[in-house]
Amino acid sequence: MAREVKLSRVETVLGELSYPADRADAASEFEDVTLLLADGERNLGELIADVPADEFDSTDELQSEINNVLPREAVGEPYQSEGEG
């Protein structure tokens, strides 16, 4: 079953993986997850397949690698805050 998760909540999904994990296993595990971005969406498994690291020791490490391959538009306009209003 396909799942959707917002970028701000991706750590909850990444926490389902057993660490350490290699890139191929992580990409396969999340191939059914659509990551909802500020400007569009991406397949989480495909994003993981694109990261340069071969292995991840923690959720934080994997999340950091994913953030590094996201386009700038993924998180919204520069200097924009979601918390103010």
N, C-alpha and C positions, 0 to 999 in steps of 0.2 A: 504494500500500500504506500503510495506516495505521501510524503510529509512536507510541510512548509514550516519554516522557522524564520523569524526576523533576525537580522544581523545582530541586533542588541541582545538576543537571547540564544545565540549559537552555542555558547558554552554549555547549555543544558543538554544539547544533542551530542556535542563532542565528549561530554562526560560519560556517555554510554559505552565508549570504546575502552578496551583494556590496554594499559600502557606498560611498557613501551610498545609502540605500534609502528609498523613500517608504512611508507606512503601508499603502496599498492593495496594493502589491507584496509587502510583508512578510506581510501578513495572508493573501494568496493563497498564498504560498510555504509557509506553515505551517498551512494549513487541514486537513491530514491528521494533525496532531500532537496527541496528547492529553497534556496536562501533568498529571502525577500530583502532587497536593498532599498535605499532611499530613491534610487532612480532605476527601477527595473528589478530583475531577478537573475540568479545564476544557479546552476546545478552545483551543489556542495561537493559531490564526488569529483566532478571535473576540475573545480578549483583546487582541491587537494592534490589531484594528479599533476597540476601545474606548478606546485611549490618546489623549490630547489632542494629542500631537506629530504633525506632518505628515510629518516626515523624520527619519531617524536616521543619524548620522555614524559610528557604531561599534556593535559588539556590546554594549559596556558601556552605552551610551546606551539602546539598545533594551531591554536587561534591566532597567535602572532604571525605564523607563516601564512595563514589564509589572508590576514589583513594586509600583508605585504604584496599579495598578488591581485588584490581588488583594485578596480579603477577608482580614481579620485571621486568620481560622481557617486560611488556606492554609498558614501556616508552623508551625502547632501552637500549643500553649498558651503564653501569655506567660511569659517567664523560663525556659522549658523548654530544656534543652540536649540535643542529640543525641549530643554527644561524651563526655559523662560517664556513668559507670555502673559 
